[in-house]
Amino acid sequence: MHLDPLTAFGAVAVSAMLFFYAIEGRSPWFVLAFAGACLASSAYGFLQGAWPFGLVEMVWSGVALRRWWTRRG
């Protein structure tokens, strides 16, 4: 089985999203990491040509950034 670089990037990005979402209650920094993983997933979606996925992930990143902003204090 051959894994091209774009697919590997997408797998890492989505896995990071899942991981940081699962532990985001431990620290506001994990919420920020989740937002970053959402941005990476968004980039993957756009690079792959699945622009609806990229757009939704971009919105999720904004939602996560807002949650981080309110929790950071």
Secondary structure, DSSP 8 states (H G I E B T S, - for coil): ----HHHHHHHHHHHHHHHHHHHGGG-HHHHHHHHHHHHHHHHHHHHHT-HHHHHHHHHHHHHHHHHHHHH--
